């Protein structure tokens, strides 16, 4: 499984903790930045990861900013992306099973490292259920297509 990872300055340390955790588990991943804790703009990293996931160069993405809100909003502007902001394992599991989320977003100022790693593991181990959920995902894609420029 290939994973694209990115953060802004607020998510820098949590991102590095997640990268080490995933590398220790044998995942193939790429860090798209930020590479320091210097102030930067979360949309720059959201779009890098989202474009790579949408192009299917990576199976999933993980994005972290201060709250996870801004970075998930930015990622969701890329067609084909379903970024889910998850601050608990139940949401992480449901986002994969019901919404076929392909990017996990988290807030470094909202959750701690231990919980974040549990959320990542839950997200990556869950599978899309299909069936009635596929019908709903297709409706989301139809909305996206309607507003594409």
N, C-alpha and C positions, 0 to 999 in steps of 0.2 A: 504494500500500500504506500502510495506517495502522497505526502502532505506538504502543502505550502503554508508557511507561517509568517505573520507580520504583526507589527505593533507600531504605535506611536511612542513618544517618550514616556508616557505614563504607564504603558504596558511593557516597557523594555525589560525589566527584571523578571516579571512573571513569564514573559515570552521565553527568556533564556532558561528558566526553570522547566518550562514545558518542553523545550527542545531537548534538554538533557534527559528528561524522563522518557521521551519518545525514542531518542537515540539508544538509550539503555534497553529499550524493548525491541530494538531492531528495525524501527520504521525508517524508511527513506524520506528525507525531508529537505526543504530548502528554506532558508531564512531570507525574506525579502526586505528586512529592515523593520524598524530603525536599528541602527547599529551603535547608538549612544543614547544617553538620557537627555541630550540637548533638545530643547523645545522644537517640535516639528508638527506637521499637519497630518492627522489621521487619514484623510481621504487619499493621500499619496500612496499609502501602504495598503489601504483597502482595495484600491483599484488594481494594484500590481497582483495581489493574491487572487482577487476575483477574476481577473482576466485569465490568469493561468488555470484556474479551476474551470471556468467556462469553456476554455479551449481544450479541456480534458488532458492537459499536461500533468495535472495532479488530481488525485481522487477526491481529496478534501482540502479545505483550508481552515486555518485557525487564526483568528484576529483578536487582538487585545488593545483596548485603549483604557482610559480612566474608568468609564462606566460601561463600555461596550456598546452604548447606544449610537454614538456618532459613526463609529467604524462599521457597524452593521447596516446603518442607513446608507452609507456610501457604497458598501459592497453590493447591496441590493439594487443599486442603479444599473449594474452590469447585467445584461440579458442572460438568462439561464442560471442566475445565482439565487439561492434560497439560503440566506444567512440568518441564523437563529441566535438571538441573544439568550444565553442560558446562564442562570446563576444558581442552578440546582441540578441534581442528577435526573430527577423526574423529567424536567423540561428537555434536557439533553437527549434522553431516551425517546421521548415523544416526538421531538423535532426530527429525528431520523425515521422512526416508525411511521409517523403520520404525515410528515411534511417533506420527506426526502431531502432534508436540509443538507447542503453540500459545503457549507461554511459554518463553523462554530465561532461565535463572538462572545467575549467575556469582558468584564470590567475589573481591572486590577485594583481599583479603589473600592470595590464592592465585595469581592470575595478573597479569601486567603489562598495561599499556595496549595495546601493540602486538598481543599475542596476543588480548586481548579483542576488538579490532576485527576481527581475522581470524575469530574465532569468530562474531561477529555477522554478518559478511558471508556466511560459510558457512551459518549457520542460515537466513538470509533468502533465500538463493539456492537452497536444496535444496527438493525437492518430495516429497510423500507418494507412495509407490509403490502403495498400495492392495493389491488381490489378497489374498494370505494375511495380510498385515499388517492389512487392514481387519477380517478375522475376529477378530484378536487385540484390536484397538481396541474392537470391539463387545463382546468379553468383559469388557474393562475397564469399559466403560459399564454392563454388566449388574451387575458387582460394585458400582459406584457407586450404581446404582438400588436394589439390595438393602438398602443401609445408609442411604439417604436418610431423613430424619425428616420 
